[in-house]
């Protein structure tokens, strides 16, 4: 969570820079200076008219869909609602004429006038025209298709000051809704007897994203550009809320340590340039683990080396490799992921390739003399597509809006398992053919994450479908490889201090003032649950394990393996003090947490041979020490609430005493 707050602070720095820029642009100098300078000696010019009859305002370049969008900070307000139209068209004697309509069905004469005066020069749809009917019709159709003309009926006498006030209200509406380089201007024009006044709408856009320190980055500047540059017509309008949201989403990317941006004006009126300074995280990460998280039959104590390198090709890609060793088990994994190039997709589609392999020998008595071995490997290719990402900025720094992401992944795996007895292939599990099981599976994985500084909610689903593809090797007379399973995983992590929003009357102040109460106030809760449902009997690699550090503590790892299963766990993480590790700990590090917990698990098979017990549970206490931000040590002890009879000649292990531990160290590189 520390890293999250650090990232959030960086985002707030960027937001502060944007706020300063917004304040500067809020004075609207560009639109004030671009209203045109009418000739004083021409009685037909607008500025020389003390009062004139106005039948209609023609708004040229306005995107109605954008203006009618409800601002996020005030969902009850519309930018151009009926009250604002009434305010524009209200006469001194109280008569109000209001009408905002598109030009599709009427006002062709207004279009001809706008075309004749050559004022329709919006940057996205610049069209030359003349008085010839074919050209006018073409322009009308172009404008209708792109919703760039709007009409406001007035039908009353107005002074030049009132007309200018109408223009200023339009600009103010844009600015208030974070369109900082958008607004209205009244171009130099001749007022004819038809009472039509054209107001040109400049809807500013983001023309360029410029990475200031591009030469210092290993990452390609295109990677940054495609995540900040607005595309399309409506989406192209520069809105500070949209831009800050994009930057905050970028800040969640582990490639970035800090992202700071500022808006600068471009060469054209309404053109904006985003200048970005990016600080990358260190690309190389090294980690060491030592724990007792493996089944005692292959050696419970495992040492692991983890290596990851982010952005090796400058494409936002990632490469990782892991090696783990126990007394009887060697496991390896290699994974590579890369975002699709921009010319193929703009939606963060990621391609991942993976390889996992493990070789194990049974090392516990009395089976260690039988030469029992198992070799497994998995090849995978996956596509992950975020469908929704949102991190809107908040006006309240102490109460930021949540980061939300919904994504779907599609994975194809080829899995193979071979078992041996006395160095000869031997089938220990159902469906194996001469000790070998090989099959393919397709997995569809929707996932949702919602994160704030106070809580995190994550929901992962995996739908697995066995298939006949890739020449499976199984005994179909015993088990069918065309299985269907659903694995659902839910996690909730929350701080007790989030109750502060309910403390407006001070009813929780007593809890915060005492030593014990202050520690309870800073405590956190973690709830997680996993469930798997299958339509028929499964291969051993697809079954649901129950027992051990990740499910039900107090029992051996994978104490029960079933076709279907459910596990649930609730933890209370309470800070009880600090124990720095000498000079290696920075100020504030060395936190110690006490973690009471309760675990439960239940499993069953899809035939009549489900062994007993079907469910297990435990309660216990954990202790976690974080001497540095790169090191943590944790020990859990659990009391099993249901006894399981183990063979008398089975070797004893710490897991039988309900003890699970891990030491994790990531050195600074």
Secondary structure, DSSP 8 states (H G I E B T S, - for coil): -HHHHHHHHHHHHHHHHHHHHHHHHTT-HHHHHTS----TT-TTBGGG-SEEEEEEEEEET--HHHHTSB-TT-TT-BTT-HHHHHHHHB-TTS-B---EEESSSS-HHHHHHHHHTT----TTS-----S-HHHHHHHHHHHHHHT-EEEEEEEEEEEHHHHHHHHHHHHHHHHHTT-TT-EEE----B--TT-EEEEEEE--EEEEEEETTGGG-SS-HHHHHHHHS--SSGGGB--HHHHHHHHHHHHTSTTEEEEEEEEEE-SSTTEEEEEEEEEE--SEEEEEEEE--S-GGG-S-EEEEEEEEE-TTSSS-EEEEEEEE-SSEEEEEEEEEEE--TTT-SS--EEEEEEEEEEEE--STTGGGTTEEEEEEEEEEEEEEEEEEE----S-TTS---EEEEEEEEEEEEEEEEEEETTEE---STT-BTTEEEEEEEEEEEEEEEE-SSEEEEEEEEEEEEESTTT-BS-TTT--S--EEEEEEEEEEEEGGGGGGG-TT-TTHHHHHSHHHHHHHT-EEEEEEEEEEESS---GGGSEEE-STTS-TTS-TTSEEESEEEEEEEEEEEEEEE---GGGS-TT--EEEEEEEEEEEEEE-SSS---S-SEEEEEEEEEEEEEETTEEEEEEEEEESS-----TT----GGGGTEEEEEEE----
